[in-house]
Amino acid sequence: MSQSSPRDNAAYERFELSISELRAADESRLAERIERAPGVREADPDAETDTVELLAEGEVAVGDAEWILESAGYRVE
């Protein structure tokens, strides 16, 4: 596993998406799917708070993450 430097993360911002009724059993599967989206470095779904925290490269990547969540049956609020 390679280490990333702070410079590698320079173009990335943190975003938080609120979603309805995230199931704990889906957390890891959703994280894997979202992290495959272009421009998404990290995805951290949390069923306790019904949120997904993203480290992403702008609004287009966030839109891709929203689409993945919606296609999995979750409503992004």
VEXLUMBA-528280 format. One record per residue (C-alpha): x, y, z; residue in three letters. Coordinates in steps of 0.2 Angstrom, whole numbers, plus 5000, padded with zeros to 4 digits. Example, Ala and Ser with C-alpha at 12.3 -4.5 7.8 and 13.67 -1.06 7.14 Angstrom:
REM residues 2
506249785039Ala 506849955036Ser 
This chain:
REM residues 77
500050005000Met 500750174995Ser 500850325006Gln 500050485000Ser 500850655003Ser 499850815008Pro 500250874990Arg 499350724983Asp 497750774992Asn 497850954987Ala 496550944974Ala 495350844985Tyr 494050924997Glu 492950845010Arg 491050825007Phe 489750755017Glu 488150675010Leu 486550645020Ser 485650495015Ile 484050405021Ser 484150245031Glu 485850185026Leu 486049995031Arg 487649945041Ala 487749795030Ala 487949895015Asp 489350015021Glu 490949925014Ser 490049874998Arg 489550054995Leu 491250125000Ala 492050014987Glu 490850064973Arg 490950244977Ile 492850244978Glu 492950174960Arg 492150334953Ala 493350454945Pro 493850594956Gly 493450504972Val 494950464984Arg 493950404999Glu 492150365004Ala 491650325022Asp 489850275024Pro 489150285042Asp 487550195045Ala 487350275063Glu 487350445056Thr 486550415039Asp 488050505031Thr 489350465018Val 490950575020Glu 491950595004Leu 493650644999Leu 493350704982Ala 493950814967Glu 492550924966Gly 490650934962Glu 490750814947Val 491450674958Ala 490150704972Val 488750694958Gly 489450524953Asp 489450464971Ala 487650524973Glu 487150434957Trp 487950274964Ile 486950294981Leu 485350324972Glu 485650174960Ser 485850074976Ala 484150124982Gly 484650264994Tyr 483850444993Arg 485250574995Val 484550725005Glu 
